[in-house]
Amino acid sequence: MIGKAEEIIKWLFNQDRDKLFEVKEHREKRSRNANAYAWVLIGKIADVLRASKEEVYFNMLKRYGQCEVVSVSSAINVAGYFKYYEEMGKSKLNGKEFTHYKVFKGSSEFDSREMAILIDGIISEAELLEIETLPPSEVARLKEMWGSK
């Protein structure tokens, strides 16, 4: 259910008391055009740099995306747990070795503001490589569609 606080409270009041519910703030989803445009530019950047799209995408996430730092027992292979990560270092605690990783959120998990920051970064990188990008007015229109100003 999506609604204002009072509407949700009224609805919840009439629900089975034994059920569990999750309440979170509603955010507008970003436009599919945002993702499509990002991948078009990533493809063009990859061509110029003679790199794979995945390599360029990961570099864009590292430069303009969101990340968290996590520490994991060094005995654990994190490849099955995280898709986009890089090792930051190791340390010992109580005789046990831990590896510290920067873990990056994939753009499919971004909200509109985060996606706008990523797109701006990708556009900047493309312009540095003299790759044609949409005019600023068109980018502004797309951002407006994303709910980002």
C-alpha positions as CSV (number, residue, x, y, z in Angstrom):
1,M,0.0,0.0,0.0
2,I,1.2,3.5,-0.8
3,G,-0.4,6.4,1.0
4,K,0.0,9.2,3.5
5,A,0.8,8.3,7.2
6,E,-2.9,8.7,8.4
7,E,-4.2,6.5,5.5
8,I,-1.6,3.8,6.3
9,I,-2.3,3.9,10.0
10,K,-6.1,3.5,9.4
11,W,-5.5,0.6,7.0
12,L,-3.0,-1.1,9.4
13,F,-5.5,-0.7,12.3
14,N,-7.9,-3.0,10.4
15,Q,-5.3,-5.7,9.6
16,D,-4.8,-9.0,11.4
17,R,-2.7,-8.3,14.6
18,D,-0.6,-11.5,14.1
19,K,0.7,-10.4,10.6
20,L,4.0,-8.6,10.2
21,F,4.2,-5.5,8.0
22,E,7.0,-3.5,6.6
23,V,6.7,0.3,6.3
24,K,9.1,2.4,4.3
25,E,9.2,5.7,2.6
26,H,7.9,5.7,-1.0
27,R,10.4,7.0,-3.6
28,E,9.6,7.6,-7.2
29,K,11.4,5.1,-9.4
30,R,13.8,6.4,-11.9
31,S,13.0,6.4,-15.6
32,R,14.1,3.5,-17.7
33,N,15.5,6.1,-20.0
34,A,18.1,6.9,-17.3
35,N,19.4,3.4,-17.3
36,A,19.3,3.1,-21.1
37,Y,21.1,6.4,-21.6
38,A,23.8,5.4,-19.0
39,W,24.5,2.1,-20.8
40,V,24.7,3.9,-24.3
41,L,27.3,6.2,-22.9
42,I,29.1,3.4,-21.1
43,G,29.2,1.5,-24.4
44,K,30.7,4.4,-26.2
45,I,33.3,5.0,-23.5
46,A,34.2,1.3,-23.5
47,D,34.7,1.5,-27.3
48,V,37.1,4.5,-27.0
49,L,39.0,3.0,-24.1
50,R,39.0,-0.5,-25.6
51,A,37.6,-1.8,-22.4
52,S,34.5,-3.9,-21.6
53,K,31.3,-2.3,-20.7
54,E,31.4,-4.0,-17.3
55,E,34.9,-2.5,-16.6
56,V,33.7,1.0,-17.5
57,Y,30.5,0.5,-15.5
58,F,32.4,-0.6,-12.4
59,N,34.7,2.4,-12.7
60,M,31.7,4.7,-13.0
61,L,30.2,3.1,-9.8
62,K,33.6,3.6,-8.0
63,R,33.7,7.3,-9.1
64,Y,30.1,8.3,-8.8
65,G,28.2,5.6,-7.0
66,Q,27.3,4.6,-3.5
67,C,29.4,2.3,-1.3
68,E,29.8,0.8,2.1
69,V,32.9,-0.6,3.9
70,V,32.5,-4.1,5.3
71,S,34.9,-6.3,7.1
72,V,34.8,-10.1,6.5
73,S,36.8,-13.0,7.9
74,S,39.6,-13.5,5.4
75,A,38.7,-17.2,5.2
76,I,35.5,-16.2,3.4
77,N,35.5,-15.8,-0.4
78,V,33.1,-12.8,-0.9
79,A,32.8,-13.2,-4.7
80,G,29.5,-15.0,-4.2
81,Y,28.2,-12.3,-1.8
82,F,29.1,-9.1,-3.6
83,K,29.0,-8.2,-7.3
84,Y,30.9,-4.9,-7.2
85,Y,33.7,-4.6,-4.6
86,E,37.3,-4.0,-4.1
87,E,39.7,-5.0,-1.3
88,M,40.9,-2.1,0.9
89,G,43.2,-4.0,3.3
90,K,43.5,-6.6,6.1
91,S,43.7,-6.5,9.8
92,K,43.7,-8.8,12.8
93,L,41.4,-8.8,15.7
94,N,41.7,-11.3,18.6
95,G,44.0,-13.4,16.5
96,K,41.6,-13.6,13.5
97,E,42.3,-12.0,10.2
98,F,39.7,-9.8,8.5
99,T,39.7,-8.4,5.0
100,H,38.1,-5.0,4.5
101,Y,36.1,-4.3,1.3
102,K,34.5,-1.3,-0.4
103,V,31.2,-2.7,-1.6
104,F,29.4,-0.7,-4.3
105,K,25.7,-0.6,-4.9
106,G,24.6,-1.4,-8.4
107,S,22.7,1.3,-10.3
108,S,19.5,-0.8,-10.4
109,E,19.3,-0.1,-6.6
110,F,19.8,3.7,-7.0
111,D,17.1,6.2,-6.2
112,S,16.5,9.1,-8.6
113,R,19.1,11.4,-6.9
114,E,21.8,8.7,-6.9
115,M,21.1,7.9,-10.6
116,A,21.3,11.6,-11.5
117,I,24.7,11.8,-9.9
118,L,25.9,8.7,-11.8
119,I,24.5,10.1,-15.1
120,D,26.2,13.4,-14.5
121,G,29.5,11.6,-13.9
122,I,29.2,9.4,-16.9
123,I,28.3,12.4,-19.1
124,S,31.5,14.2,-17.8
125,E,33.6,11.2,-18.6
126,A,32.1,10.9,-22.1
127,E,32.7,14.7,-22.7
128,L,36.4,14.3,-21.7
129,L,36.7,11.6,-24.4
130,E,34.9,13.9,-26.9
131,I,31.9,11.6,-27.1
132,E,28.7,13.3,-28.1
133,T,26.2,13.5,-25.3
134,L,22.6,14.8,-25.1
135,P,22.3,18.6,-24.9
136,P,22.0,20.0,-21.4
137,S,18.4,20.9,-21.9
138,E,17.6,17.2,-22.8
139,V,19.5,15.9,-19.8
140,A,17.6,18.4,-17.6
141,R,14.3,17.1,-19.0
142,L,15.4,13.5,-18.2
143,K,16.3,14.5,-14.7
144,E,13.0,16.2,-14.2
145,M,11.4,12.9,-15.3
146,W,13.5,11.1,-12.6
147,G,12.2,13.5,-9.9
148,S,15.6,15.0,-9.4
149,K,16.3,18.7,-9.7
